[in-house]
Amino acid sequence: MGVAALWFIGLLVVIIDIAATVDVIRRPDLRGGAKVLWVLLILILPVLGVIAYVIARPALVDYGENREEAKKAASEAASERARDRARDLGPTDT
């Protein structure tokens, strides 16, 4: 693999990391501590951090003018995921 190809791959990783960092910062459903942790993960482990973020983040976030509805939708989506996870695990014997 040539030097030009390595530079291109490096540049591509940097661009994707910047895009993921901007997405983390703009998300209305993440609070300060979570944003800091995601940004640190993306900066410390550029490729793995972005892959983990893309897998873990909620799919639906409205960046429109009505942030309260976006927060409510994200909260409802998180509740649905938690309910589905609890259903999949079944009853616990505690």
MDTraj code that builds the backbone (N, CA, C; nanometers):
import mdtraj as md
import numpy as np

residues = "MET GLY VAL ALA ALA LEU TRP PHE ILE GLY LEU LEU VAL VAL ILE ILE ASP ILE ALA ALA THR VAL ASP VAL ILE ARG ARG PRO ASP LEU ARG GLY GLY ALA LYS VAL LEU TRP VAL LEU LEU ILE LEU ILE LEU PRO VAL LEU GLY VAL ILE ALA TYR VAL ILE ALA ARG PRO ALA LEU VAL ASP TYR GLY GLU ASN ARG GLU GLU ALA LYS LYS ALA ALA SER GLU ALA ALA SER GLU ARG ALA ARG ASP ARG ALA ARG ASP LEU GLY PRO THR ASP THR".split()
xyz = np.array([
    [0.0858, -0.1169, 0.0000],
    [0.0000, 0.0000, 0.0000],
    [0.0901, 0.1228, 0.0000],
    [0.0597, 0.2142, -0.0875],
    [0.1436, 0.3319, -0.1019],
    [0.1186, 0.4361, 0.0064],
    [0.2101, 0.5303, 0.0091],
    [0.2007, 0.6388, 0.1076],
    [0.0745, 0.7219, 0.0832],
    [0.0381, 0.7434, -0.0413],
    [-0.0809, 0.8216, -0.0739],
    [-0.2068, 0.7532, -0.0215],
    [-0.2123, 0.6225, -0.0321],
    [-0.3288, 0.5488, 0.0174],
    [-0.3391, 0.5587, 0.1691],
    [-0.2241, 0.5517, 0.2372],
    [-0.2254, 0.5648, 0.3834],
    [-0.2706, 0.7046, 0.4252],
    [-0.2242, 0.8073, 0.3539],
    [-0.2690, 0.9431, 0.3831],
    [-0.4187, 0.9565, 0.3605],
    [-0.4685, 0.8960, 0.2528],
    [-0.6124, 0.9024, 0.2237],
    [-0.6928, 0.8347, 0.3337],
    [-0.6492, 0.7178, 0.3791],
    [-0.7194, 0.6465, 0.4867],
    [-0.7137, 0.7272, 0.6157],
    [-0.5991, 0.7852, 0.6457],
    [-0.5862, 0.8688, 0.7654],
    [-0.6773, 0.9902, 0.7593],
    [-0.6821, 1.0549, 0.6438],
    [-0.7700, 1.1703, 0.6264],
    [-0.9166, 1.1301, 0.6400],
    [-0.9524, 1.0158, 0.5847],
    [-1.0888, 0.9660, 0.5950],
    [-1.1270, 0.9396, 0.7412],
    [-1.0362, 0.8810, 0.8180],
    [-1.0617, 0.8552, 0.9605],
    [-1.0816, 0.9867, 1.0356],
    [-0.9983, 1.0861, 1.0057],
    [-1.0104, 1.2161, 1.0723],
    [-1.1437, 1.2815, 1.0394],
    [-1.1856, 1.2774, 0.9139],
    [-1.3130, 1.3373, 0.8735],
    [-1.4303, 1.2673, 0.9431],
    [-1.4273, 1.1350, 0.9469],
    [-1.5346, 1.0601, 1.0127],
    [-1.5359, 1.0890, 1.1622],
    [-1.4190, 1.0998, 1.2247],
    [-1.4118, 1.1329, 1.3674],
    [-1.4688, 1.2710, 1.3954],
    [-1.4379, 1.3675, 1.3104],
    [-1.4919, 1.5028, 1.3279],
    [-1.6437, 1.5008, 1.3143],
    [-1.6949, 1.4282, 1.2157],
    [-1.8393, 1.4198, 1.1964],
    [-1.9075, 1.3542, 1.3167],
    [-1.8480, 1.2490, 1.3692],
    [-1.9058, 1.1819, 1.4860],
    [-1.9008, 1.2723, 1.6088],
    [-1.7916, 1.3452, 1.6262],
    [-1.7793, 1.4369, 1.7397],
    [-1.8834, 1.5481, 1.7309],
    [-1.9029, 1.6032, 1.6131],
    [-2.0054, 1.7066, 1.5934],
    [-2.1438, 1.6486, 1.6232],
    [-2.1692, 1.5260, 1.5795],
    [-2.2980, 1.4621, 1.6065],
    [-2.3196, 1.4446, 1.7562],
    [-2.2164, 1.4035, 1.8280],
    [-2.2272, 1.3867, 1.9735],
    [-2.2599, 1.5205, 2.0385],
    [-2.1907, 1.6247, 1.9993],
    [-2.2099, 1.7558, 2.0609],
    [-2.3489, 1.8110, 2.0319],
    [-2.4025, 1.7860, 1.9134],
    [-2.5332, 1.8407, 1.8753],
    [-2.6521, 1.7626, 1.9295],
    [-2.6314, 1.6420, 1.9779],
    [-2.7435, 1.5577, 2.0205],
    [-2.8125, 1.6153, 2.1432],
    [-2.9432, 1.6392, 2.1341],
    [-3.0158, 1.6943, 2.2488],
    [-3.0460, 1.5894, 2.3553],
    [-3.0364, 1.4615, 2.3220],
    [-3.0717, 1.3571, 2.4185],
    [-2.9539, 1.3150, 2.5058],
    [-2.8340, 1.3628, 2.4784],
    [-2.7175, 1.3311, 2.5612],
    [-2.6886, 1.4478, 2.6540],
    [-2.6569, 1.4166, 2.7772],
    [-2.6208, 1.5192, 2.8752],
    [-2.4697, 1.5379, 2.8761],
    [-2.4216, 1.6311, 2.9554],
    [-2.2810, 1.6691, 2.9585],
    [-2.1834, 1.5556, 2.9787],
    [-2.2064, 1.4730, 3.0823],
    [-2.1140, 1.3641, 3.1113],
    [-2.1082, 1.2613, 3.0001],
    [-2.2226, 1.2276, 2.9450],
    [-2.2261, 1.1301, 2.8357],
    [-2.1570, 1.1856, 2.7113],
    [-2.1782, 1.3145, 2.6856],
    [-2.1123, 1.3754, 2.5697],
    [-1.9611, 1.3702, 2.5858],
    [-1.9124, 1.4035, 2.7042],
    [-1.7679, 1.4028, 2.7285],
    [-1.7115, 1.2626, 2.7095],
    [-1.7810, 1.1615, 2.7629],
    [-1.7320, 1.0240, 2.7496],
    [-1.7286, 0.9789, 2.6042],
    [-1.8324, 1.0110, 2.5276],
    [-1.8335, 0.9722, 2.3864],
    [-1.7218, 1.0419, 2.3096],
    [-1.7035, 1.1730, 2.3350],
    [-1.5987, 1.2460, 2.2639],
    [-1.4614, 1.1891, 2.2990],
    [-1.4380, 1.1597, 2.4267],
    [-1.3103, 1.1010, 2.4665],
    [-1.2889, 0.9648, 2.4007],
    [-1.3935, 0.8824, 2.3969],
    [-1.3817, 0.7513, 2.3328],
    [-1.3483, 0.7662, 2.1850],
    [-1.4132, 0.8606, 2.1192],
    [-1.3878, 0.8824, 1.9766],
    [-1.2466, 0.9342, 1.9537],
    [-1.1972, 1.0203, 2.0425],
    [-1.0628, 1.0751, 2.0244],
    [-0.9538, 0.9757, 2.0622],
    [-0.9766, 0.8949, 2.1659],
    [-0.8744, 0.7998, 2.2104],
    [-0.8679, 0.6782, 2.1185],
    [-0.9830, 0.6255, 2.0798],
    [-0.9896, 0.5105, 1.9891],
    [-1.0677, 0.5518, 1.8644],
    [-1.0045, 0.6184, 1.7698],
    [-1.0775, 0.6793, 1.6580],
    [-1.1683, 0.5835, 1.5803],
    [-1.1167, 0.4708, 1.5385],
    [-1.1974, 0.3802, 1.4567],
    [-1.2975, 0.3046, 1.5439],
    [-1.2506, 0.2428, 1.6513],
    [-1.3401, 0.1657, 1.7382],
    [-1.4421, 0.2556, 1.8082],
    [-1.4012, 0.3761, 1.8459],
    [-1.4932, 0.4688, 1.9114],
    [-1.6086, 0.5083, 1.8217],
    [-1.5793, 0.5362, 1.6956],
    [-1.6852, 0.5728, 1.6006],
    [-1.7766, 0.4535, 1.5753],
    [-1.7199, 0.3357, 1.5607],
    [-1.8024, 0.2162, 1.5386],
    [-1.8941, 0.1928, 1.6583],
    [-1.8407, 0.2033, 1.7796],
    [-1.9231, 0.1851, 1.9001],
    [-2.0319, 0.2910, 1.9075],
    [-1.9983, 0.4153, 1.8736],
    [-2.0977, 0.5235, 1.8793],
    [-2.2097, 0.5006, 1.7789],
    [-2.1735, 0.4620, 1.6580],
    [-2.2757, 0.4394, 1.5545],
    [-2.3681, 0.3242, 1.5943],
    [-2.3136, 0.2212, 1.6570],
    [-2.3957, 0.1076, 1.6995],
    [-2.4839, 0.1450, 1.8185],
    [-2.4299, 0.2216, 1.9134],
    [-2.4998, 0.2475, 2.0394],
    [-2.5986, 0.3634, 2.0339],
    [-2.5822, 0.4564, 1.9446],
    [-2.6666, 0.5754, 1.9479],
    [-2.8077, 0.5455, 1.8979],
    [-2.9061, 0.6165, 1.9525],
    [-3.0429, 0.6001, 1.9018],
    [-3.0516, 0.6457, 1.7561],
    [-3.1348, 0.5791, 1.6808],
    [-3.1432, 0.6086, 1.5382],
    [-3.2184, 0.7374, 1.5091],
    [-3.3178, 0.7722, 1.5895],
    [-3.4046, 0.8844, 1.5581],
    [-3.3768, 1.0011, 1.6511],
    [-3.3232, 1.1080, 1.5956],
    [-3.3069, 1.2318, 1.6706],
    [-3.3411, 1.3450, 1.5761],
    [-3.4344, 1.4298, 1.6178],
    [-3.4751, 1.5446, 1.5378],
    [-3.3916, 1.6645, 1.5803],
    [-3.3151, 1.7186, 1.4884],
    [-3.2342, 1.8352, 1.5190],
    [-3.3085, 1.9639, 1.4841],
    [-3.4373, 1.9544, 1.4651],
    [-3.5166, 2.0696, 1.4250],
    [-3.5290, 2.1740, 1.5344],
    [-3.6232, 2.2627, 1.5133],
    [-3.6407, 2.3747, 1.6042],
    [-3.6998, 2.3332, 1.7381],
    [-3.7794, 2.2285, 1.7396],
    [-3.8479, 2.1896, 1.8626],
    [-3.7658, 2.0844, 1.9369],
    [-3.6733, 2.1293, 2.0196],
    [-3.5832, 2.0386, 2.0913],
    [-3.6558, 1.9589, 2.1989],
    [-3.7597, 2.0145, 2.2558],
    [-3.8324, 1.9425, 2.3609],
    [-3.8986, 1.8166, 2.3050],
    [-3.9556, 1.8260, 2.1868],
    [-4.0151, 1.7077, 2.1251],
    [-3.9067, 1.6055, 2.0891],
    [-3.7906, 1.6535, 2.0471],
    [-3.6796, 1.5632, 2.0154],
    [-3.6348, 1.4890, 2.1404],
    [-3.6257, 1.5603, 2.2531],
    [-3.5868, 1.4956, 2.3789],
    [-3.6916, 1.3935, 2.4207],
    [-3.8194, 1.4288, 2.4044],
    [-3.9275, 1.3376, 2.4405],
    [-3.9230, 1.2120, 2.3530],
    [-3.9014, 1.2294, 2.2221],
    [-3.8941, 1.1145, 2.1310],
    [-3.7761, 1.0250, 2.1654],
    [-3.6629, 1.0856, 2.1979],
    [-3.5454, 1.0064, 2.2349],
    [-3.5698, 0.9315, 2.3653],
    [-3.6370, 0.9963, 2.4602],
    [-3.6685, 0.9317, 2.5874],
    [-3.7638, 0.8140, 2.5666],
    [-3.8636, 0.8331, 2.4821],
    [-3.9572, 0.7246, 2.4531],
    [-3.8862, 0.6080, 2.3845],
    [-3.7937, 0.6387, 2.2932],
    [-3.7195, 0.5329, 2.2252],
    [-3.6343, 0.4547, 2.3246],
    [-3.5729, 0.5262, 2.4199],
    [-3.4919, 0.4594, 2.5217],
    [-3.5803, 0.3718, 2.6101],
    [-3.6991, 0.4192, 2.6433],
    [-3.7920, 0.3397, 2.7246],
    [-3.8337, 0.2130, 2.6511],
    [-3.8599, 0.2272, 2.5215],
    [-3.8990, 0.1102, 2.4422],
    [-3.7855, 0.0082, 2.4358],
    [-3.6615, 0.0563, 2.4188],
    [-3.5485, -0.0366, 2.4156],
    [-3.5323, -0.1083, 2.5494],
    [-3.5490, -0.0352, 2.6591],
    [-3.5369, -0.0966, 2.7919],
    [-3.6477, -0.1991, 2.8130],
    [-3.7684, -0.1669, 2.7704],
    [-3.8805, -0.2595, 2.7843],
    [-3.8566, -0.3854, 2.6998],
    [-3.8080, -0.3663, 2.5769],
    [-3.7789, -0.4810, 2.4904],
    [-3.6681, -0.5674, 2.5490],
    [-3.5656, -0.5030, 2.6047],
    [-3.4550, -0.5768, 2.6658],
    [-3.5055, -0.6576, 2.7846],
    [-3.5918, -0.5981, 2.8659],
    [-3.6469, -0.6681, 2.9817],
    [-3.7343, -0.7857, 2.9364],
    [-3.8089, -0.7650, 2.8302],
    [-3.8937, -0.8721, 2.7776],
    [-3.8081, -0.9867, 2.7257],
    [-3.6983, -0.9538, 2.6568],
    [-3.6105, -1.0557, 2.6004],
    [-3.5408, -1.1363, 2.7109],
    [-3.5072, -1.0689, 2.8207],
    [-3.4399, -1.1391, 2.9302],
    [-3.5349, -1.2265, 3.0087],
    [-3.6607, -1.1919, 3.0100],
    [-3.7611, -1.2704, 3.0827],
    [-3.7627, -1.2350, 3.2306],
    [-3.8484, -1.3021, 3.3053],
    [-3.8570, -1.2729, 3.4496],
    [-3.7305, -1.3192, 3.5213],
    [-3.6928, -1.2412, 3.6216],
    [-3.5750, -1.2764, 3.7007],
    [-3.6190, -1.3308, 3.8334],
    [-3.5411, -1.4207, 3.8882],
    [-3.5709, -1.4804, 4.0177],
    [-3.4908, -1.4070, 4.1244],
    [-3.5506, -1.3021, 4.1820],
    [-3.4807, -1.2280, 4.2872],
    [-3.5614, -1.2274, 4.4138],
])
top = md.Topology()
chain = top.add_chain()
for i, resn in enumerate(residues, 1):
    res = top.add_residue(resn, chain, resSeq=i)
    for name in ("N", "CA", "C"):
        top.add_atom(name, md.element.get_by_symbol(name[0]), res)
traj = md.Trajectory(xyz[None], top)
